Amino acid sequence: MEPVLLLDLDGVLNPFAAPACPPGYQERVFFEGEEPERYCVAHGGWIRELAAAGELWWATGWGEHANERYLPLLDVEPLPVVRFPPVPFEPELKVPAVDAVVGDRPAAWIDDNHTVAGRRWAAERPAPTLLVSIDPAVGWTRADVDRVLAWVQHLQR
């Protein structure tokens, strides 16, 4: 059974908590009147690797804006989007929407804010589940990608 891979944007691809724009990143205003968001073109290859390893979904409050505004900068095709409540919403509300998408399939969830509800959900699932916690001051690293790819490979044995 193909695993579902869930990818957050803010705090993961956009290390918003870093005191300055990290090396390898650029900044751009995506939403009028808001602070610039950070992006790293190298992440495009990582996203394509994950998409080849499983069914990759956005799990971000950006919704379709992640496909429309962010992914074109990374030269990546649009991804399906987990439907969350309108922003702002409590992070715990990601869990029911993620659960509806994942069903009984194995799932890896990459996020900078795994809540108590999310950790409980992961622990109670009968299907293999991996939570990858990202430091929003650092953002996504190659080690995070490799961890998910190794987990997927282990599932296929």
Long-range contacts (C-beta under 8 A, 24 or more apart in sequence): 1-105, 1-106, 2-54, 2-55, 2-105, 3-53, 3-54, 3-55, 3-105, 3-106, 3-107, 3-108, 3-128, 3-152, 3-155, 4-54, 4-55, 4-57, 4-101, 4-102, 4-105, 4-106, 4-107, 4-108, 5-50, 5-51, 5-53, 5-54, 5-55, 5-56, 5-57, 5-107, 5-108, 5-110, 5-148, 5-152, 6-57, 6-58, 6-59, 6-82, 6-98, 6-101, 6-102, 6-107, 6-108, 6-109, 6-110, 6-111, 7-47, 7-50, 7-56, 7-57, 7-58, 7-59, 7-60, 7-79, 7-110, 8-59, 8-60, 8-110, 8-111, 8-112, 8-113, 8-134, 9-58, 9-60, 9-61, 9-62, 9-66, 9-70, 10-37, 10-60, 10-61, 10-62, 10-112, 10-136, 11-111, 11-112, 11-113, 11-134, 11-136, 11-139, 12-110, 12-111, 12-112, 12-134, 12-136, 12-139, 12-140, 13-39, 13-40, 13-43, 13-70, 13-139, 13-140, 14-38, 14-39, 14-139, 15-135, 15-136, 15-137, 15-138, 15-139, 15-140, 16-136, 17-135, 17-136, 17-137, 18-136, 18-137, 18-138, 18-139, 19-137, 22-138, 22-139, 25-139, 28-73, 30-65, 30-69, 30-70, 31-65, 37-70, 38-139, 39-70, 39-73, 39-74, 40-139, 41-73, 41-74, 41-75, 43-74, 43-140, 44-74, 44-75, 44-76, 46-140, 46-142, 46-145, 47-71, 47-74, 47-76, 47-79, 48-76, 49-145, 49-149, 50-145, 50-148, 50-149, 51-76, 51-77, 51-79, 53-148, 53-149, 53-152, 54-108, 54-152, 55-80, 55-105, 57-81, 57-82, 57-101, 58-82, 59-94, 59-98, 59-109, 59-110, 59-111, 60-84, 61-87, 61-88, 61-89, 91-115, 91-118, 92-116, 92-117, 92-118, 94-118, 95-121, 102-127, 106-155, 108-132, 108-148, 108-151, 108-152, 110-134, 110-140, 110-144, 110-148, 112-136, 128-155
